[in-house]
Amino acid sequence: MQDVYLPTFFPRHLRTLRATMIDNQPWFAAVDLARLLAVRYPHSFHQRFQPYETRNVLLQYESGREEPVDMLSEPALYKALVRFGHPELRSLEHWLSHEVIPTLRDLHSADDYLPRRVVMSLQQQRMTLLEWQGELWVPLENVPRLMQAR
């Protein structure tokens, strides 16, 4: 029997990246990453990686529907960023390494007493905040965006 995983959805420029934690490691839907990188033939994208960098898993959605999805490991994600250049590579890499991966790890953290990242939407803008000791903390770099949104 194959394990079933609940995906976390990360929207970016009208596209969604599905990710999940498998054995305490982040894994990403290969077809979603291929679409973010504007790679031709996104459904065969996972075949460009080593067998140990890919995995086929069942993702279960809130509706109860299950779907087999080819996933890429975190090292494969970074390899894809280097190998398949994209016009906004720096921005995409920053989003993945500063928002997606930390948020994914924090969502699956077992310790409720440690600080964890949360993503909130405010007037059509997504902002990463820190939840700690029952309060939300805003990174100093996000304060101008927050003030502008008010």
C-alpha positions in Angstrom: 0.0 0.0 0.0 1.4 3.4 -1.0 1.5 6.2 1.5 -0.7 9.2 0.9 0.6 12.8 1.4 -1.3 16.1 1.9 0.1 18.8 -0.4 0.7 22.4 0.5 0.0 24.9 -2.2 2.2 27.8 -3.0 0.9 30.3 -5.6 3.2 32.3 -7.8 2.2 34.4 -10.8 -1.0 32.5 -11.5 0.7 29.1 -11.1 0.8 26.8 -8.2 3.6 24.8 -6.7 2.5 21.7 -4.8 4.9 20.5 -2.1 4.9 18.1 0.8 7.2 16.7 3.4 8.3 13.1 3.0 10.5 11.7 5.7 11.1 15.2 7.1 12.4 16.4 3.7 10.6 18.8 1.3 9.5 17.3 -2.1 8.0 19.3 -5.0 5.6 18.4 -7.8 7.8 18.0 -10.8 5.2 19.2 -13.3 4.5 22.4 -11.2 8.2 23.2 -11.0 8.6 22.7 -14.8 5.7 25.1 -15.4 7.3 27.7 -13.1 10.6 27.3 -15.1 8.7 27.4 -18.4 10.2 24.1 -19.4 8.9 22.4 -22.5 7.1 19.1 -21.9 6.5 19.6 -18.2 4.9 16.1 -17.8 8.2 14.4 -18.6 10.4 16.8 -16.6 11.0 14.3 -13.8 12.7 11.9 -16.3 15.7 14.4 -16.5 16.8 13.6 -13.0 18.4 10.6 -11.2 16.0 7.9 -9.8 17.0 8.8 -6.2 15.9 12.5 -6.9 12.4 11.6 -8.0 9.5 9.8 -6.4 6.0 9.0 -7.4 3.5 9.5 -4.5 -0.2 9.8 -4.0 -1.3 13.3 -3.1 -4.7 13.5 -1.4 -6.6 16.8 -1.6 -9.2 18.2 0.7 -12.0 16.9 -1.5 -10.7 13.4 -0.8 -9.5 12.8 -4.3 -6.1 11.2 -4.7 -3.7 11.7 -7.6 -0.3 10.1 -8.4 2.3 12.8 -8.8 6.0 12.7 -9.7 7.9 14.6 -7.1 11.4 16.1 -7.0 13.6 16.2 -3.9 15.1 19.5 -2.6 18.5 18.8 -4.1 16.8 18.2 -7.5 14.9 21.4 -7.1 18.2 23.4 -6.8 19.7 21.4 -9.6 16.7 22.3 -11.8 17.2 26.0 -11.0 20.8 25.8 -12.1 20.2 23.6 -15.2 17.1 25.2 -16.6 17.7 29.0 -16.5 14.7 31.3 -16.3 14.5 35.1 -16.8 13.6 35.7 -13.1 15.8 33.0 -11.7 17.0 35.1 -8.7 13.5 36.0 -7.7 12.3 32.4 -8.1 15.2 31.1 -6.1 14.6 33.7 -3.3 11.0 32.8 -3.2 11.7 29.1 -2.9 14.5 29.3 -0.4 13.1 32.1 1.8 9.3 31.4 1.7 8.4 28.0 0.3 10.9 25.7 1.9 10.9 27.4 5.4 7.1 27.6 5.4 6.8 24.0 4.4 9.2 22.9 7.2 7.5 25.1 9.7 4.1 23.7 8.8 5.3 20.2 9.6 7.2 21.1 12.7 6.2 19.0 15.7 7.1 21.6 18.3 4.4 24.2 18.9 6.6 26.2 21.3 9.2 27.2 18.6 8.7 30.1 16.3 7.2 29.1 12.9 6.5 30.9 9.6 3.0 31.5 8.5 1.8 33.0 5.2 -1.0 35.5 5.3 -2.8 37.4 2.6 -3.5 41.1 3.0 -5.2 43.0 0.2 -4.2 40.6 -2.5 -0.6 40.4 -1.3 1.0 37.4 0.4 3.3 38.1 3.3 5.4 35.8 5.4 5.1 36.4 9.1 6.6 34.7 12.2 4.2 33.2 14.8 5.8 33.0 18.2 4.4 32.8 21.7 0.9 33.5 20.4 1.8 36.7 18.5 2.5 37.5 14.9 5.9 39.2 14.1 6.5 41.1 10.9 10.0 41.0 9.4 11.4 44.5 9.3 11.9 44.4 5.5 8.1 43.8 5.1 7.0 46.7 7.2 6.9 49.2 4.2 4.7 46.8 2.3 2.4 46.3 5.3 2.1 50.1 5.8 1.4 50.6 2.1 -1.3 48.0 2.1 -3.1 49.8 5.0 
